[in-house]
């Protein structure tokens, strides 16, 4: 399964009172469990900055990852960004494969005047 990072920013309407966050969390978790059972949650963080939350989850493909984002958008009156996260060891393997398959640049022969 691929790992995804989901950045979420809630609208002001979604969090009109502090307790609304807890209600929203419960609704989102229930909907994700029923509509996206293939997604496996790894971590959730409340963050300071351009987004309110950072979630890390695994999904078998981008279709399931998209469904996760759609559920959160629909219930949380939110905007989301979803990124694929490649483990560093796997990224190194990919880099080695690419560098091994690329032909070396040849120097051009010099023109004689």
C-alpha positions in Angstrom: 0.0 0.0 0.0 1.1 3.5 -0.7 1.5 6.1 2.0 -0.4 9.5 1.7 -0.1 12.8 3.5 -3.4 14.7 3.7 -3.2 18.4 4.6 -6.6 19.8 5.7 -7.8 23.4 6.3 -11.3 23.7 7.8 -13.6 26.5 7.0 -14.7 28.8 9.9 -18.2 27.4 9.6 -17.0 23.9 10.4 -15.5 25.0 13.8 -17.9 27.7 15.0 -17.4 26.4 18.6 -14.6 24.4 20.3 -16.7 21.3 20.8 -17.5 21.2 17.1 -14.0 19.8 16.4 -14.8 16.7 18.5 -18.2 16.2 16.8 -16.5 16.6 13.4 -13.8 14.1 14.3 -16.4 11.5 15.3 -18.4 12.0 12.1 -15.3 11.9 9.8 -14.0 8.7 11.5 -17.3 7.0 11.2 -17.7 7.9 7.5 -14.2 6.9 6.7 -14.6 3.5 8.4 -17.8 2.8 6.4 -16.9 4.3 3.0 -13.1 3.8 2.9 -12.4 0.6 4.9 -9.2 -0.1 2.8 -7.6 3.1 4.2 -5.4 2.5 7.2 -4.8 5.6 9.4 -1.2 5.9 10.7 -1.1 9.3 12.4 -3.0 12.6 12.8 -1.6 16.0 13.9 -3.0 19.4 14.6 -0.6 21.9 13.1 0.1 25.6 13.1 0.4 27.2 9.8 -1.4 27.2 6.5 -3.4 24.1 7.3 -5.1 22.9 10.4 -4.4 19.2 10.3 -1.9 16.7 8.8 -3.0 13.1 8.5 -0.9 10.2 7.3 -2.6 7.1 6.0 -2.1 4.1 3.7 -4.3 3.2 0.8 -4.1 0.6 -1.9 -4.3 3.2 -4.7 -5.0 6.9 -5.5 -8.7 6.1 -5.9 -9.1 5.2 -2.3 -6.9 8.2 -1.3 -9.2 10.4 -3.3 -12.2 9.0 -1.5 -10.6 9.8 1.8 -10.1 13.4 0.8 -13.7 13.6 -0.6 -15.1 12.4 2.7 -13.2 14.9 4.7 -14.1 17.7 2.3 -17.8 16.9 2.4 -18.1 16.6 6.2 -15.5 19.2 7.3 -16.3 22.0 4.9 -12.6 21.8 4.2 -10.0 22.2 1.6 -7.4 19.4 1.3 -4.2 18.5 -0.4 -3.1 14.9 -0.8 0.5 13.9 -1.4 2.1 10.6 -2.0 4.9 9.9 0.5 7.7 7.6 -0.7 9.8 6.0 2.1 13.4 7.2 1.8 14.8 3.7 1.2 12.4 3.1 -1.7 13.2 6.6 -3.1 16.9 5.7 -3.1 16.1 2.5 -4.9 14.2 4.5 -7.6 17.1 7.0 -7.9 19.6 4.1 -8.3 17.4 2.5 -11.0 17.1 5.8 -12.9 20.8 6.7 -12.7 21.7 3.1 -13.9 19.4 3.3 -16.9 20.4 6.7 -18.1 23.1 6.7 -20.8 26.1 8.9 -20.0 26.2 12.1 -22.0 28.7 12.0 -24.8 30.9 14.9 -25.6 30.5 16.4 -29.0 33.5 16.0 -31.4 35.3 19.3 -31.9 35.2 20.9 -35.3 38.4 21.6 -36.9 38.9 24.9 -38.6 
